[in-house]
Amino acid sequence: MSDLEKTVGIEVEDSHGREKERREVNKGLEFTQEEVSVLKKALRKIDMRVLPIMYLMYLVGAMDRYNMGAALINGIIEKLNLTSTDQGNINSLFFTTYIAMEPFANIILKKTRPSFWFPFIGISWSITCMCMAAVTNATQAVIIRLLLGIFEAGFTPGMITYLAYWYTREDLGSRMSIMFSAHPGSGIVNLLYGAFASIKIGKLIAYQSIFIFGGTITLVIAIAAIFIIQDYPEHVKFLTEKEKALVVKRINASQGSAERSHVTFKSILETILDWKVWAFAILNLSRTASLLILGLIGPTIIKSFGFSRSEATFLFAVVSAIGTCSTITFAFVFQKVPYWIRIVGADIITAAFFAVVAFSTNNVVRLVFMFALGIPVYAIFPIATSWMSVNAGSTQKRALMSAVFAMVGNVVGLAVPYLFTTATAPKYIAGYSLAFGLYALSIVVALTLAFALNKANKQREAHPQDVSHLTPEEQRAMHDFHPSFRYIL
């Protein structure tokens, strides 16, 4: 065969491939029994190579972000002479830089590569965390927490985006829940904090040991991530060529190739102007508030029930253990229940549990319901995040939506720390009132989204449009407005 014939053959094959890809955008693919078997094997490989290192990084990130909860009851208040305002500033101002950096984090992730970005921010925040042990006053503590916010901002929205590089919409929900079980899992590490706090090392005060040991663990994991994190499925070596081809084909049909996608000014503008983006983000307000109340203030609340510092530290680990188990259980047991029903149901239950913790006069009852809060608070967070992610419509819009979702949710972090200080203890009336209001808002927004998405699906079924004349890239640029795209309720 001549070079010309080879070239023409390749061009014809590429043309046929592009034509087929046009028809497959947002369409379900049919695979042979053999291909299904190959895909299952490939997914198991991806699970083993992608999830563990990201899980560990999310775990230690949550540890380093919320270790102030353990530090507040292990000597930092007395050592730094912190007023109630100082306590609020140290926890709250962290979120100013955290929120400010989140919109840019996924753009940087796309401009660099995952195997560089995640280890870089992990190493940076681990060193910053250890520096907290050296601060001598409230001003220095605030500065360090501001730096920590800059470096940690990129991980959660980046992780949400990165998982979609490897999994389709159908695969994403359960994996997201597994990943987010690291959040309450980090609270179990409070047992380690309790151990660190009880170890007398030279002249170190208990809270200093917490920062040093926690940061060291993160540093080791972040350095290991340099050699473990994979970039895109198109180029990995742990998949065979056949596995790689099927995985990439399936992802392309579901949401498009992450490697080929580009965040443009047009996609940024379209995302900002889409009301659904902000509605999903509002759902994150109540979830973030609850996570902050438990993560940052949980040990302090338990201590207000009459327990000692060490007892409160260890008892909070029970809340986290319950949350870890419930997050994984909800991922599989209730997988077929619509997202909006799970969210509304969990919101009602969470508000009821918070009411008992806030207003009961029996400390034993309050402690039991504090434990019970670990079930809905932690289990529903990845479900709300997944609902946002699976309805983005494209890789580039998901990257932007994830950043907005995290940014808006974390705005509540500017207020919560001031509402749960020694000055507002033990009733924390304003803090609990904020939580109740946000849950009421969440229920209304979830019901509105469910109605609107269902209506859009019915309209697209009733009025189908053929856009196969557009290139795959042009179709992907339609995001969730593609006529073949169906929202998942």
N, C-alpha and C positions, 0 to 999 in steps of 0.2 A: 504494500500500500504506500502510495506517495505521500510526501509531507502535506500536500494540498488536500488530498483525500482525508488524511487524519484530522487536519484542521477543520474541514467542513463537517466531518463526523462529530467532532467535539462540539462545534457550534450548534448543530442540529440537536444533539443530546442536551446541551445547555438550554436551548430554546424550549424543548419538550419539558425539561425540568422546571423552567420558570413558569410555563403555561400550567403545569400541574400544581405548582405552588400557589398560583393565582386562585385556583379553584378550591384549594384546601384551607384558605385563611378562615379561621373561626368555624371550621367544619370538623365533625368527628371523623376520625380515620378508622378504617377497618383493617385488622391485621390477621394473618393466618395463625393457626394454633402454634406453629413453630416460632413465629415472630413474637407472639405473646409470651412464650416461654423465655425467649431471649431478652425481652424487655424486663420481665420480672427479675431475671438474673442481674441485668444491668442496674436496675433500681436498687437492688440489695447492695451492689458494689458502691453506688453513689451514696446510699445511706451510711455505709461504713466509712467512706472516705471524706464526705462533706460535713455530715452532722456532728460527729464527736468533737472536733476541734472548735467549731463554731459554738457548740454547747458550752464547752469549757470557757471560752472567751466571754460568752454572755454571763456565765456563772460568776467569774471573777470580776467582771465589770459591775454587776449588781452588788457584789460584796464591797467593792471599793466606793461605789456611789452611796450606799446606805450604811457604811460602817460608822457614820456619825451617830446612828441610833444607839449602838453599843458604847461608843466613846462618851456620849452624854451621861451615861450612868456609871462610867468607870473612871471618873476623875478629871475630865477635861474642863468641866465647869469650874471646879474649885481651883485647878492649876492656873487657868487663864483668867480667873475672876470674871466669868462671863455673866452678863446681865441677861434678862429674858429677851431683850432686843438683840443682843449679840448672838444668842442662840438662834433666833429667827434669821438674822443676817447670814450666818454661816451656812445654814441649810437653804435659805431662799435665794441668795445672790448667785449660788451655784447655777441656778436655772437661767440667769440672764445670759451668760455666755453659752450655756447648753442650748437654749432656744435660738439664740442668734446664729449659731453655727450649723444647726440642723438643715436649713434650706440649702446650704452649699455642700453639705457632706456627700450626698449621693452624686452630685456633679463631679466632685473630686474623685470619688470612687470610680466613676466612668472614665474620667480623664487619665487615671493611673491604671491600677489593676488590683483585684482583691488580694492577691498574694503579697502586695506591698502595703496597701492601705490599712488593712486590719492589723497586721503586726506592728506597723508604725504607730498607730494610735494606742495600741495596747501597751507597748513599751513606754510610750510617753505618759500615759495616765498612771502606770504602775510606779514610775519614779516620782511623779507628782504626789501620789498617795503616800509614799514613804516620807515625803517632805513634811507632811502634816505632823509627824512625830517631833519635828524640830521647832515648830512655831512657839513663840513665847507670849503672844498677845492676840486679841481678837482680830486686829487689822491684818496681821500676817495670815491668820487662819482663813479669812475671807479671800485674800489674794490667791492662796493655794487652791481654795475651792473654785474660784473663778477659772483658774488654769485647768483644773480637773474637768470643769464643764466644757471647755474648748475641746479637749482631747476625747472625752467620752461621747460627745454629741454625734459623732459619725457612726457609732457602732449599731445601735438599734435600727434606725432607718436603713442603714447599709445592709444589715443582716436580712431584713425583710425583703429587700431588693435582690440580694445575692441568692437567696433560696429559690427565687423564681427563675434564676439562670438555669436551674437544674431540674425543676419540677413543673408539671402542668398544673392548671387550676384544680383538677380533680385530686392530685397528689398532695397539694400544698397544705390543706387544712390540718391533717394529722401531724405532719412534720412541724408545722408552726407551733402546735400545742406541745409537742415534745421539746422543741427549742425553748419555749417560754416557761416550761416547768423548771428551767434553770433559775428563774426569778425567785420563786419560793425556795428552791434548792439552796440559793445563796443564804437564805435565812437559817437553814439547818446548820450552815457553817458558823452560825452564832455559837454553836457548841464549841467550835474551835476558838472563837473569840473569848468564850468563857474560860477556856483552857489558857489562852494567851494572857488574859487578864489576871489569872491566878498564878502565873509564873513570874517570879521575881528575878529580873535580869538586871544586875547592877543597880543603877539609880533610876532605871526606867519606871515610869508610872504605868499602870495597867493600860490606859488608852494608847500610850505610845507603842506598846507591844502589838496592839491590834493593827495599827497603821503599818508598822514595819513588816510584820509577818504577812499581812494581807497583800501589801505591795510586792513583796518578794515572790509570793506564789504567782501573782499575775505576771511578773517579769519573766519567770521561767516559761510559763505557758505561751506568752506572746513571742518569745524567741523561738520556741518550738514551732509556732504557727508559720514562721517564715518558710520552713521546709515542708509543711504539710498542706497548707491551703492551696486549692486548685483554682484556676481562673475561669475557664469556660469549658463546657463539655466537648466542644469541637476539637480540642487539642490535648485532652488528657490521655495518658498512657495506660491507665488501669482498665480501660474499656477496650474490647476488641473492635476492629473496624466495623463489623456488622452491628455490634451493640451501639457503637457511637452513631452510626448512620440512623438507626431506628430511634434512638433517644433524641437526636437533633431534629429528625423529621417530626416527631410527636410534639416537641416543644415549639417548633416553628408553626405548626398548625394551630396550637393552643394560644400562643401569645407572641410569637416571633423570636428571632435570635437575639439574645442579649449582646453578643459580640458585634452584630451588624447594626444595632439600634444606636441612635444618637439623640441626645437631649438638645433640642433647638429652642430658640426664642419663641417660635410659634407654638411648640408643645408646652412650654412654660406658661405662655399666655392662655392657651386653651385650658390648661389644668386650673389656673387661678380663677378663670371665669366659670368653671363648672360648679354649680351649687352643691352637687353630690359630694365633691371633694371635701367641702367644708362641713357638710352634714356628717360624713363619716368621722371627720376630725373632732366634731363636737361629742360624738360617742366616746371619744377617748378621754374627755375631761373627767367624768365620774370614775373611770377606771384608774386613771393616773392619781386622782385624789386619794382613792382607797389604798392604792399601792404605797403612796407616800405616808399615809396615816399608819399603815402597818409597818412599812419598812423603816421609816425614819423615827416614828414616834411610838411604834408598837411596844418596845421594851419599857419605855417611860410610862405608857398607859398601864401596863401590867404592874409596874412598880407602884403606881398610885393605888393599886388594890391592896397594898400592905405588904408586898414582898420585898426582900432585900435585893441589892443590885445583882448579885450572882444568880439568885433565884429567878429574877425577871429575865436575865439574859438567857438562861436555859429554858425557861417556860416559853419564851417567844419561838424557840426552835420547834416546839410542838405545833404552833400555828403554821410554820413553814413546811413541816413534814406533811401535815394534812393538806396544805395547798399543793405540794408537789404531787402527791398521790391523786388528788382530785383533778388536777390539770391533765395528767396522762389518761385518767379514766374517762373524763369528758370527751377527750379527743376521739375515742373509739366507741364508747357505749352510746353516745348521743349523736353520732356522726350523720345520721339520716334525718335528724330533726332540723328544720330550717333555721338558718342563722338567727333571724330576727326573733323567733320564738325563744331560742336559747338565751338571747341577750335580754329580752324583756323579762323573762322568768327569773333569770339570775339577778337582775336589777331590783326586782321586787323583794326577793329573798334577802339580798344584801342590805337593803334599806331597813328591813325588819330586824335583822341581826344587829345592825348598828344601833337601832333604837333601844334594844335591850342593854347593850354595852353602855350606852350613853345615860339611860334613865333608870335602870334598875338600882335598887339600894342594897342588893345582896351581892357581895364581891365574888362569891363562889359562882353564882349564876352569870355574872358579868364575865368571869374568866372562861366559863364553858362556852359562852357565845362568842367570846374573842377567839377561841379555838375554832369554833364553827365558821367564823368569817373567812378562815383560810380556804374553805370550799368554793363559795361563789366568787370571791374577789380574785383569786388567782386563776381559777378555771376559765372564767369568761374573758380574761384579757386577750389570750391568743385567738379566741373565737371572734371577737370584735375586730382584731387586727386582720385575721384571715378574710373576714367578710369584705373589708376594704380592699384587700390585695387581689382577691379573685375577681373583683368587678372593675378593675382598672382598664382592662381591654388591650394593653400593650406594655411592653417592658419599660419603655421610656416614661409613660404616664405613671406606672406603678412606682418608679423611682421617685418621681416628684410627689405623688400622693403620699407615699410613706413618710417623706420629709415633712409635709404639711400635717399629716396625722400625728406624728411625734411632736412637732413644734407646738401645735395648738393644745394638745393634751398636756404638755409640760408647762403651759402658762399657769396652770393651777398651782404649780410648785412655787410660784412667787408668793402665794398667799398662805398655803397650808402651814409652813413652818412657824409663822407668826401666831397662828391660831392654836398651836399646841406647844406651849412653853410652860415653864414653872409658874409663870404669872397667871395662866388660865387654868392650871390644874386645880382640882382633879376632874372638874365637870366638862371643860372644853366645849361649852355650849355653842360658841360661834363656829368652831371647827366642824362639829357634828351637823350643825344647821346647813353649812355649805355643802356637806356631803349629801344630805337629803335633797337639797335643791338641785344638785347636779344629776342625781339619779332620776328625779322627776323629769328633768329636761331630756335625759338620755332615752327614757321610755317613749316620750312624745316623738323624738327624732327618729328612733328605730321604727316606730309604726309608720311614720311619714315616708321613710325610705322604702320600707317593704311595699307600701301602696304604690309609690311612684315607679319602682323597678318592675313590679308585676304588671302595671299598666303599660310600660314601655315594651315589655316582652309580648304582651297580647297585640299591641299595635304592629309590631314587626312580623308577628305570625300572620296577621290579617292582611298586611300590605308588604309582601316580600319585594325586595329590589335586587337586581343583578348588577354587581359591581366588578365582575370578573374581567372587564376590559381594563381595569386599573392594575398597575403593578403591585406585587406583594407589599412593597414599601409604602406605596400610596394608600393601600388598604389598611396597613398597620397604623398609618398616620391618622386614621379615623377613630382609633382607640375603641372605646366602648360604644361609640355611635355607629360602628359598622353594622349594616342591616342584618348580618348573620350572627352578630354577637347576642348572646342571651345572658341576662343578669341571673346570678344565683341568689336565691332568697334565703 
